[in-house]
Amino acid sequence: MFSKISVKGSDKAPLYQYLTSTGGGEIQWNFTKFLVDKDGKVIKRFESAVTPDSPEVISAIEGALK
């Protein structure tokens, strides 16, 4: 379990500073998802309307595993 952290603004957590600088800009709403490769590079970003079990996410994960 993690504690609450900032994902926007001047006190943005370092993880989100990295994700938003390399993965498409600021987070617009809760539940933005990032697919990150084994080297830490952001491969794909999914906005909050995309569910974790959507075909789009599953396909991107399967593609990254090849």
Protein Blocks (a to p, Z undefined) as FASTA:
>chain_A
ZZdddfedjklcfklmmmmmmnopaafbghiacdddfkopafbdcdfklcfkbmklmmmm
mmmmZZ
